[in-house]
Amino acid sequence: MDKSGNSPFSVIMRKEVADIVHSWRFVVLLLLMVLTFFGAMYGSLSNISSAVNDAREHHTHLYMYLKLLTTTDGTLPPFHVFISFLGPLLGICLGFDAMNAEQNNGTLIRLMAQPIYRDNVLLAKFTSSLLVIGALFLSLALLMMGGGLLITGVRMEAQEFLRIIFFVLISTIYVAFWIALSMLLSIKFRQTAASALTAIGIWMFFTIFYPMVVNLIVKAFMPDPAFLSTAQVISYNHIIIMLRGLSPGQTYSDGVITLLMPSVRSLGPLSMQQMAGAIPSPLSLRESLMVVWPQVTGLVAATLFCFALSYYLFMRKEVRT
C-alpha cells in the first residue's frame, strides 16, 4: 500500500477505468450502443399498444417493462439482439491490446519494476473493464425504466425489476467472456493487430459460420424424421440444441429470452406427457432462473477458463524483451 492506504490493485484499477472512459474507441462504441438502445426503445414504444392489447385479449400478464425490451415493430430488432451482436465488439475493444500494447510501448516493464504483484496488473485490467461494462448496462436499464415510467405511467412490478437486473447481470457476464478471450489473445500475440483480428475472427465464426456448420452436420448425419419415433426426434433435437449451445451468442440469447419472456417454459422440445397437466401461466422468477441456470453456468465457466489461461500465460511470460 502507498502512503494514502490504497492498495496497488485499486490504484491500477482506477487508472485503467480512467483510460477506458477517456479513450476514443470506447466513446465511439458507447455512442453506437446508446443509439441502438434508443432505436430499440423507439421501436418497442411504437408497438407497445398492440402488445398490450394482445395481452388483454388473451388474458395474460402484461409485464409492460419486459415488453419494452422484447417488443419490436419489425424495423429494428429488440435491444437484447443488439447486445448479442455489439457486446462482443465492445469486449474485444476493451481487451485486445490490454497487455501487448503495454509491452510494445515499454510501460509494462516499468510497471513490473514497481513493488506490485504481477497478477494485480492482469486482475485490475479485467476488473476495470468489467466495472465499466456493468455500469454502462445498468445505466441503460435504469434509463429504460425511467423513460417507460414517464411515458406509460405504469408502475413497475418487483418481479420485472429483478428480471431486468438479472438481464443486466447476464449481459455483463457475456461481454466479460469476450473481454477475457481478447485479453488472452493480447498475452499470446505480441502485435495488437494479430490479437484484434483473431478475436474478431472467433466472433465472426460463432456468429455467422458456426450455425451453418451445425446445420450441415445435422443434414449429413440425422436420419429422415419421418422414419423416427417421437422419442428419437426429441433426443435428436436435444443434440442439436446442445451443439448450438456451444456458441456464446446462442447461449446468451437463450438465457435472456427466458428471463425477459416469462411465458417461455423450456428451451427444448416437450413431449405430450410433459405438457399434460401443465398450467398455461407465466413462470415465476425462480422457475425462470432454474431454466436459464445452465446457460449462466456455461458463460461463467467459459469466462473463468479464459481468464485462468490468461493468468497462467501472463505469470510465465517474459516481459523484459
C-alpha positions in Angstrom: 0.0 0.0 0.0 1.0 3.6 -0.6 1.0 6.4 2.0 -2.7 7.1 1.5 -3.6 3.5 2.3 -4.6 2.5 -1.2 -3.5 -0.9 -2.5 -1.7 -1.3 -5.8 -4.7 -3.1 -7.2 -7.1 -0.2 -6.5 -4.6 2.3 -7.9 -4.1 0.4 -11.2 -7.9 -0.2 -11.5 -8.7 3.5 -11.1 -6.1 4.3 -13.7 -7.4 1.7 -16.1 -11.0 2.9 -15.7 -9.9 6.4 -16.5 -8.0 5.3 -19.5 -11.1 3.3 -20.8 -13.5 6.1 -20.3 -11.3 8.7 -22.0 -10.4 6.5 -25.0 -11.9 7.4 -28.3 -12.7 3.8 -29.3 -14.8 3.4 -26.1 -16.6 6.7 -26.8 -17.4 5.6 -30.3 -18.7 2.2 -29.2 -20.6 3.9 -26.3 -22.4 6.2 -28.8 -23.2 3.2 -31.0 -24.6 1.3 -28.1 -26.7 4.2 -26.9 -28.0 4.9 -30.4 -29.1 1.3 -30.8 -30.7 1.4 -27.4 -32.8 4.4 -28.2 -33.6 2.9 -31.6 -34.8 -0.3 -30.0 -36.8 1.6 -27.4 -38.4 3.7 -30.1 -39.4 0.5 -31.9 -40.8 -1.0 -28.7 -42.8 2.1 -27.7 -44.3 2.4 -31.2 -45.6 -1.2 -31.0 -46.3 -1.4 -27.2 -50.0 -0.6 -27.7 -50.6 -3.6 -29.9 -48.6 -5.8 -27.4 -50.8 -4.6 -24.6 -54.0 -5.2 -26.5 -52.8 -8.7 -27.4 -52.1 -9.4 -23.7 -55.5 -8.2 -22.7 -57.3 -10.3 -25.4 -55.5 -13.5 -24.3 -55.9 -12.6 -20.6 -52.2 -12.9 -19.9 -50.0 -10.9 -17.6 -48.9 -7.6 -19.0 -45.2 -7.2 -18.0 -45.0 -3.8 -19.5 -41.3 -3.1 -18.9 -40.3 -6.5 -20.1 -42.1 -5.9 -23.3 -40.1 -2.7 -23.8 -37.0 -4.9 -24.1 -38.6 -7.6 -26.3 -41.3 -6.0 -28.4 -40.4 -4.7 -31.8 -42.3 -3.2 -34.8 -40.2 -5.1 -37.3 -37.9 -2.3 -38.4 -35.3 -2.8 -35.6 -34.6 -5.9 -33.5 -35.0 -5.8 -29.7 -32.3 -4.5 -27.5 -31.0 -7.9 -26.4 -30.4 -8.8 -30.0 -28.3 -5.7 -30.4 -26.3 -6.7 -27.3 -25.7 -10.2 -28.6 -24.2 -8.6 -31.7 -22.4 -5.5 -30.4 -21.4 -6.9 -27.0 -18.6 -9.0 -28.4 -17.2 -6.0 -30.2 -17.3 -4.0 -27.0 -15.5 -6.7 -25.1 -12.9 -7.1 -27.9 -12.4 -3.3 -28.0 -11.6 -3.3 -24.3 -9.2 -6.3 -24.2 -7.4 -6.9 -27.5 -4.4 -4.7 -26.6 -4.6 -4.9 -22.8 -1.1 -6.5 -22.4 0.7 -6.4 -25.8 0.2 -2.6 -26.1 1.8 -2.1 -22.7 4.7 -4.3 -23.7 5.2 -2.7 -27.0 5.2 0.8 -25.5 7.7 -0.2 -22.8 5.4 0.6 -20.0 4.8 -3.0 -18.8 8.4 -3.5 -17.7 8.3 -0.2 -15.9 5.2 -1.3 -14.1 6.7 -4.6 -13.2 9.7 -2.8 -11.7 7.4 -1.4 -9.0 6.7 -3.3 -5.8 3.4 -4.8 -7.0 2.4 -8.3 -7.8 2.2 -9.3 -11.4 -1.3 -10.8 -11.1 -2.6 -7.5 -9.8 -2.0 -5.9 -13.2 -4.0 -8.6 -15.0 -6.8 -8.6 -12.5 -7.0 -4.8 -12.4 -7.3 -4.6 -16.2 -10.1 -7.3 -16.3 -12.0 -5.8 -13.3 -11.8 -2.3 -14.6 -13.3 -3.3 -18.0 -16.0 -5.3 -16.2 -16.9 -2.3 -14.0 -17.3 0.0 -17.0 -19.4 -2.5 -18.9 -21.6 -3.2 -15.8 -22.1 0.5 -15.2 -23.0 1.0 -18.9 -25.6 -1.7 -19.0 -27.1 -0.7 -15.6 -27.4 2.9 -16.7 -29.2 1.9 -19.9 -31.5 -0.3 -17.9 -32.3 2.4 -15.4 -32.8 4.8 -18.3 -35.3 2.4 -19.8 -37.2 2.1 -16.5 -37.4 5.8 -16.0 -38.4 6.5 -19.6 -41.1 3.8 -19.5 -42.5 5.2 -16.3 -42.7 8.7 -17.7 -44.2 7.7 -21.0 -46.6 4.9 -19.9 -47.2 5.8 -16.2 -47.5 2.1 -15.4 -46.0 1.1 -12.1 -43.2 -1.4 -12.3 -43.6 -4.7 -10.5 -40.9 -6.2 -8.3 -40.5 -9.3 -10.5 -40.0 -7.1 -13.6 -37.3 -5.1 -11.8 -35.5 -8.3 -10.7 -35.7 -9.8 -14.2 -34.2 -6.7 -15.7 -31.4 -6.7 -13.1 -30.6 -10.4 -13.9 -30.7 -9.4 -17.6 -28.0 -6.8 -16.9 -26.0 -9.3 -15.0 -26.1 -12.0 -17.8 -25.3 -9.3 -20.4 -22.3 -8.3 -18.3 -21.1 -11.9 -18.0 -21.5 -12.3 -21.8 -19.3 -9.3 -22.5 -16.9 -10.4 -19.8 -16.3 -13.7 -21.7 -15.2 -11.7 -24.8 -13.0 -9.4 -22.6 -11.3 -12.4 -21.1 -10.8 -14.0 -24.5 -9.4 -10.9 -26.1 -7.0 -10.4 -23.1 -5.9 -14.0 -23.5 -5.1 -13.2 -27.2 -3.3 -10.0 -26.2 -1.0 -12.0 -24.0 -0.5 -14.7 -26.6 0.3 -12.4 -29.5 2.9 -9.6 -29.5 1.2 -7.5 -32.1 -2.1 -5.8 -31.3 -3.3 -6.3 -34.9 -2.9 -10.1 -34.6 -4.8 -10.3 -31.4 -7.6 -8.0 -32.7 -8.0 -9.9 -36.0 -8.0 -13.3 -34.2 -10.7 -12.1 -31.7 -12.8 -10.7 -34.5 -12.3 -14.0 -36.5 -13.5 -16.0 -33.5 -16.6 -13.7 -33.1 -17.4 -14.0 -36.8 -17.1 -17.8 -36.7 -19.5 -18.2 -33.9 -21.9 -15.6 -35.2 -22.0 -16.5 -38.9 -20.3 -19.8 -39.7 -21.0 -22.0 -36.7 -24.8 -22.2 -37.3 -24.0 -23.2 -40.9 -21.7 -25.9 -39.7 -24.3 -27.2 -37.2 -26.9 -27.3 -40.0 -24.6 -29.2 -42.3 -23.8 -31.7 -39.6 -27.5 -32.2 -38.9 -28.3 -32.7 -42.6 -25.4 -35.1 -43.1 -26.0 -37.4 -40.1 -29.6 -37.0 -38.9 -31.9 -39.6 -40.4 -35.2 -38.7 -42.0 -37.6 -37.6 -39.2 -40.4 -39.5 -41.0 -38.8 -42.8 -40.0 -38.2 -41.8 -36.4 -40.3 -42.2 -33.3 -41.3 -39.2 -31.2 -38.7 -40.1 -28.5 -36.0 -40.3 -31.1 -36.9 -36.9 -32.7 -36.8 -35.3 -29.2 -33.4 -36.9 -28.5 -32.1 -35.6 -31.8 -33.4 -32.1 -31.1 -31.7 -32.2 -27.8 -28.4 -33.0 -29.5 -29.0 -30.1 -32.0 -29.7 -27.7 -29.1 -26.6 -28.9 -27.3 -24.4 -28.3 -30.4 -25.9 -24.8 -30.9 -25.4 -24.1 -27.2 -21.6 -24.2 -27.7 -21.9 -20.8 -29.3 -21.6 -18.0 -26.7 -24.1 -15.8 -28.6 -26.7 -18.6 -28.7 -26.2 -19.3 -25.0 -26.7 -15.7 -24.2 -29.8 -15.4 -26.4 -31.4 -18.4 -24.8 -30.7 -17.1 -21.3 -32.1 -13.5 -21.8 -35.2 -14.7 -23.8 -36.1 -17.0 -20.9 -35.7 -14.2 -18.4 -37.4 -11.4 -20.4 -40.3 -13.6 -21.5 -41.9 -15.4 -18.5 -44.1 -17.4 -20.9 -41.1 -19.4 -22.1 -41.3 -22.6 -20.2 -38.5 -24.6 -21.8 -35.6 -24.1 -24.3 -36.0 -27.6 -25.8 -38.9 -29.7 -27.2 -41.5 -31.0 -24.8 -43.4 -34.3 -25.1 -47.1 -34.7 -24.7 -46.6 -36.4 -21.3 -44.6 -33.3 -20.1 -47.3 -30.9 -21.4 -50.2 -32.8 -19.9 -51.4 -31.1 -16.8 -49.2 -28.0 -17.3 -50.8 -24.8 -16.2 -50.7 -22.1 -19.0 -49.3 -19.4 -16.8 -46.1 -17.4 -16.8 -43.1 -18.8 -14.9 -42.0 -17.2 -11.7 -38.6 -15.7 -11.4 -37.3 -18.7 -9.5 -38.5 -21.1 -12.2 -37.1 -19.0 -15.0 -33.7 -18.9 -13.2 -33.8 -22.7 -12.9 -34.4 -22.9 -16.7 -31.7 -20.5 -17.5 -29.1 -21.7 -15.0 -27.2 -24.0 -17.4 -26.7 -21.1 -19.8 -25.4 -18.8 -17.0 -23.1 -21.5 -15.7 -21.7 -22.1 -19.2 -20.9 -18.4 -19.7 -19.3 -18.1 -16.3 -17.3 -21.3 -16.8 -16.1 -20.1 -20.3 -15.1 -16.7 -18.8 -13.2 -18.2 -15.9 -11.4 -20.7 -18.2 -10.2 -17.8 -20.5 -9.1 -15.7 -17.5 -7.4 -18.6 -15.8 -5.5 -19.4 -19.0 -4.6 -15.7 -19.4 -3.3 -15.8 -15.8 -1.2 -18.8 -16.4 0.4 -17.4 -19.6 1.0 -14.0 -18.1 2.6 -15.3 -15.0 5.1 -17.2 -17.2 5.6 -14.5 -19.8 8.9 -12.8 -20.2 8.2 -9.0 -20.2 11.8 -7.7 -20.3 12.2 -8.3 -24.1 
